Amino acid sequence: MSSPSISPATYHLGQYQEAITAEINDLNAKNFTAGFWQKEATLWTDSAEGQESIRSFMGWTRVAETMQQAVPEIEAFVKEVKEAGFEHVVVMGMGGSTMAPIVFEKSFERANGGLPISVLDTTDPGTVQQIEQSVPLDKTLFIVASKSGTTAEPLAFGDYFYAKLKEIKGDKAGENFVAITDPGSKFVTNATNEGYRKIFLNFAEVGGRFSALTYFGLVPAALYGINIAELLDRAVTMMRACGSEGDVQDNPGLQLGATMGVLSKQGRDKLTLVVPDKLHDLGLWLEQLLAESTGKEGKGVLPVAGEPLGTPKVYGHDRLFVYVGYEDTPDTENRNKLKALQEAGHPVVIILMKEPLDLGAEFFRWEVGTAVAGAVLRINPFDQPNVQESKTATDRVMKVVQEQGHLPAGPAAAAEADGVSYFTDAKGDGAVGTLKAFFAQSKAGDFVNLQAYLTESDAISAELQEFRKLVQQNLHLATTSGYGPRFLHSTGQYHKGGPNTGLFVQFTHQSPVELPLPGRSYSFGTFENAQAQGDLETLQQYKRRTLHIDLGGNAEQTLPKVVAALKEALAK
């Protein structure tokens, strides 16, 4: 096989080219690339505490080289799993522990002999039940992935399925479980005591959102049948292009990061990712990387993924469009729309890969680009100061549950219609009036975020897309959307730490599925609703504009009624 090359990136920056070129020249004058590889934390912040944090979390820069040495170990494990008769893999985690496996599973064709993979990263009881019913439990390998070993959701998933396997296999239940965690975490002890088949120790100096090319991403990828040795080779090629072995004339990560950082400072802070269908879920990974890394101190680059691509007239002056696709995939409709956007004066970047294995290089390009954007914005891209707040709020809600047996009472509904309850400070008459009043608060440069604490399904996703489309066409605002609590571990940082430009629409439901959690006094459904309530409280503490919509007991029936009411509200 020939030596891998870097996928070309074409920049159409128009009036912004001069400022971005000046920024790149300034970074080069400071020897940014050399300083980056030497972990010179002053490139990002003057704070001594921040500098220490940065140096502590830059292990990702050379982890692809380290993981090349681990390929035989991972491949031997895959062989062992197949010989043991396993037929399916379920990866259970949150945020950085699951985003890369989702991208791998959705972007690659499963190789001959590879095992099918499901990913569980929600406490929604309907989704947990779907996973349980869709796999042969006794022949399924469960990967419990938690960097800290203390994250509540993956530990709950592990406990739930371990109890199920214990009913089937007794003391041999641990044979069906694998742990991926950091050295020294409490989870190592628990997994050892429960007889887990394998414990992979990751790297403490690699943050979760920078862990795609570590055990967290590569173990599931190898089980799925992906050639991880080649994937890492391409990542290392990108490393070298970004200066890992000395001076480079053009640093692709530096160029991408300078572009994102400069445009963010000039108001084009919404990076709109456009991809062909084959790469649909790349946005999930990119959302966490960008939003959690840059959304702090009132600044940030907001990743907009999965939004229908429109004509120039539906966009304000707050966008940077980035297309990631394949050389041999025409994707004519998207390409033509991007050309029209470019001609209308919007900055457009186009990255074309040859094949899915090039994602190894692209993961690294975007990681470097994100770190560089942090330097341009003068923030620490490796911390997440606001993520813990929602967890703390959820813990406070759960304490009430444990003491009183139910969730704490919330405020009275602002409106009720068609079995749906609306909660917001915006005053309006009925569902249509309430929606109209809520969105009347919006202004140019804002964005709308949909938070779906619901059972993920094609029908629900289609309605959320229609909601986004109505907002885009009528209000000309950027829209983002995520299933909860997944987004709490990704874009949630930006929601509280980024600029106060978001309108947040939270959807909850009363799940018809009740799944008790082993060793706990509450169910998955109560846990999910507590997370929603805790996050809503945190958003409100930061004076964010919020609308909570409870869809009752059948979200697939009631969500279309909300969308119909929105259509009427925005038409007036």
Secondary structure, 3 states (H helix, E strand, C coil): CCCCCCCCEEEECHHHHHHHHHHHHHHHHCCHHHHHHCCCHHHCCCCHHHHHHHHHCCHHHHHHHHHHCCHHHHHHHHHHHHHCCCCEEEEECCHHHCHHHHHHHHHCCCCCCCCCEEEECCCCHHHHHHHHHHCCHHHEEEEEECCCCCCHHHHHHHHHHHHHHHHHHHHHHHHHEEEEECCCCHHHHHHHHCCCCEEEECCCCCCHHHCCCCHHHHHHHHHHCCCHHHHHHHHHHHHHHCCCCCCCCCCHHHHHHHHHHHHHHCCCCEEEEECCHHHCCHHHHHHHHHHHHHCCCCCCCEEECCCCCCCHHHCCCCEEEEEEEECCCCCHHHHHHHHHHHHCCCCEEEEEECCHHHHHHHHHHHHHHHHHHHHHHCCCCCCCCCHHHHHHHHHHHHHHHHHHCCCCCCCCCCEEECCEEEECCCCCCHHHHHHHHHHCCCCCCCEEEEEECCCCCHHHHHHHHHHHHHHHHHHCCEEEEEECCHHHHCCHHHHHHCCCCEEEEEEECCCCCCCECCCCCCEHHHHHHHHHHHHHHHHHHCCCEEEEEECCCCHHHHHHHHHHHHHHHHHC
